[in-house]
Amino acid sequence: MKIFYKTRATSVGGRDGHVQLDDNTLAFDLVGFSNESGKTGTNPEQLFAMGYAACFDNALIHIAQQQKLEGVKTRTSCQVGIGQNAQGGFALDIDLDVEVRGLDKDAAIALVKKGHEVCPYSNATRGNVDVRLHVSVVETVDL
């Protein structure tokens, strides 16, 4: 595989600690998802949701450009849940909500399905995380 980009992050203290990119361009204080301490911060599921939403939306843009689809605009939201699995470990649960402007419903669904095949986050989670795709066709997408 040809690698286009690599980045590295380091975490200290787990869910109630600190995480930052090794180049110091981005850092967060973390809080557990229950956040009983009242501490201000973010959690790994929020960071994952942001990354997946951005990556999936970019996959859609890439496909639309490849297919020369003019006037297509998308907005992707990613909801990430965490829970305990049957084996006693933890697992993620994901919903991707995609709004598409400029295509009919069937073409929008086809675009999103293709995006799910192309997106690296989708490829990384396929087969071990429930990912549900929700597609809606809208008149306008606020960008």
N, C-alpha and C positions, 0 to 999 in steps of 0.2 A: 504494500500500500504506500502510495506517495503521501507524505504528511505535509499539509499546507500550513499548519500552525500548531504550536504547543504553548501551554501556559501551565503554571504551577502555583498551587495555593497551599498554605500551611495552617493547621488548626492547633490550638492549645486550649485545653480545658473542655473539649467536646461541646455539647449543646449549651452549656452555660459558660463558654469561654470566649475565644476570639479567633477569627479566621481572617487571613489576608493573602493577597497575591504576593508572591515573592518579589515582584518588582515594585511593591508598595503603592500601586496605583489605585487599589481598592481594598477596603478593610471593613469588617463588621464585628461589633460585639454581638454575641449570640445569646439567645434565651431558649429555654426548653419550650416545646409546643404547648405545655400547660401553663407556663409562665406564672407559677404561683408566687414567685419572688417579687413580682411587680417591676422587675428590671426592664429597662428599655433596650430593645435590640430586635434582631431578626432571627429567623431559624433556618435550618438547612432546607426545609420543604419550600419555604418562600423563595430561596435562592434557586432551587431546582425549577420551580414553576416559572420564574422569570427567564431562566436560560432556555427551558423547553419552549415557552411561548415565542421567544425571539427566534430561535433556531427553526421551529416549525413554520413560522410566518415567512422566514427567509427561503425555506425550501419551496413554499408556494410561489413566491416571487420568481425564483429560479426556474421553476417549471413553466410558469406563465410566459416568461421571456423565451425559453426554449421553444415553446409551442406558438410563439408569436401571437399571444392573446392580448389584444389591444384593450385598454381601458379597464382592465381587471384590477381591483383593489381588494385587499384582505385585511382582516384584523383577527388575531388569534389570542384567545385567553386560555390559560392553563390552570386548572384547579388540581392541587396535589393534596391527597390525604395520606395519613400514615396510621397503621393499625397492626395488631398482632395477627400473625398467620397461624395456621393449624399446627405448625411444628413448634410454636412457642417463640419464634423469631419475629421480626418486624418486616412489614411490606408496605409498598406504596400503592396508591389507588389514584388513577389519573383520568380527568376529563379534559378533552380539548374542544373548546367551542370556537368555531371558525365562522366569521361573517364574510360573505363574498359579495362583491358588487361587480356587475358587468357580465355575469353569466346566468344562464337559467339553472334551475335546481339540479338537473341531471349532470350538467357540465361542472357545476360547483362541487357536487359529490365526487365526481371523477377526479377533479383537481385535488381535493383533500385526500382521497385515497392514494393518489400518486405521491402527494406530499408525505404521507405516512410511510411509503416505501423508501423515500429518499432521505428524510430527516435523520441525522445521526442519533438524536435522542430517541426517536422511534425505533431505530435499529438496535440501540443499546438496551431498550426495555422490552423489546418484542420477545414473547414467550415466557417472561417471568414477572411482568407487571400488567395488571388490567388497565388498558388504555381505551377509553371510549371516545369516539369521534362524533361531534354534533355539528351539523352544517346548517346555516341559514343564509338565504339570499336576501340581501337588503338593498334598498334604493341608494342609501348613502353610507359610507364608512368614514367616520371622523378620524382623521389622521393627525 
